[in-house]
Amino acid sequence: MALKVERLEKENGFLTKKIKQLEAKQGNIHIAQASKVSPSAANAAKAQAKEAVGIKKMKKEVNQYIKEIEKCIEWVKEV
């Protein structure tokens, strides 16, 4: 059980890092496109991208907590 938890934690860390990289890349593309239009639009795009990343991160964390709680409940039922 402990090995499985450790493996899942490592996999979760790797996937979280990969998601952050992809979100940053996506945000940079959006900001670059907005910069061509106007500087104020670029600033708004930066703020919007930062907020979107924060929301996605929170949703992911909440979903992960829910999964962990469900696993704990199943584990308690088995014991």
FENVEN-V85921 format. One record per residue. N is the residue number from 1. PSI is psi in degrees with one decimal (* if undefined). Layout:
BEGIN
n=(N | N)
psi=(PSI | PSI)
END
This chain:
BEGIN
n=(1 | 2 | 3 | 4 | 5 | 6 | 7 | 8 | 9 | 10 | 11 | 12 | 13 | 14 | 15 | 16 | 17 | 18 | 19 | 20 | 21 | 22 | 23 | 24 | 25 | 26 | 27 | 28 | 29 | 30 | 31 | 32 | 33 | 34 | 35 | 36 | 37 | 38 | 39 | 40 | 41 | 42 | 43 | 44 | 45 | 46 | 47 | 48 | 49 | 50 | 51 | 52 | 53 | 54 | 55 | 56 | 57 | 58 | 59 | 60 | 61 | 62 | 63 | 64 | 65 | 66 | 67 | 68 | 69 | 70 | 71 | 72 | 73 | 74 | 75 | 76 | 77 | 78 | 79)
psi=(-44.5 | -37.6 | -38.9 | -43.1 | -43.7 | -43.1 | -43.4 | -37.6 | -41.8 | -44.5 | -40.9 | -43.2 | -44.2 | -47.1 | -37.1 | -43.5 | -42.6 | -40.8 | -43.7 | -41.1 | -44.0 | -40.6 | -40.0 | -42.8 | -44.4 | -42.5 | -40.3 | -38.8 | -44.6 | -42.3 | -41.3 | -40.5 | -40.5 | -32.4 | -31.4 | -31.2 | -57.5 | 153.2 | -38.5 | -34.0 | -35.1 | -42.6 | -41.3 | -39.6 | -39.2 | -46.3 | -41.9 | -41.7 | -40.9 | -41.9 | -41.8 | -40.0 | -42.1 | -41.9 | -44.9 | -40.1 | -45.4 | -42.5 | -42.8 | -43.6 | -43.6 | -44.4 | -39.4 | -42.5 | -40.8 | -44.4 | -42.8 | -39.5 | -42.5 | -40.2 | -41.2 | -40.9 | -45.4 | -41.4 | -42.5 | -38.6 | -35.4 | -27.6 | *)
END
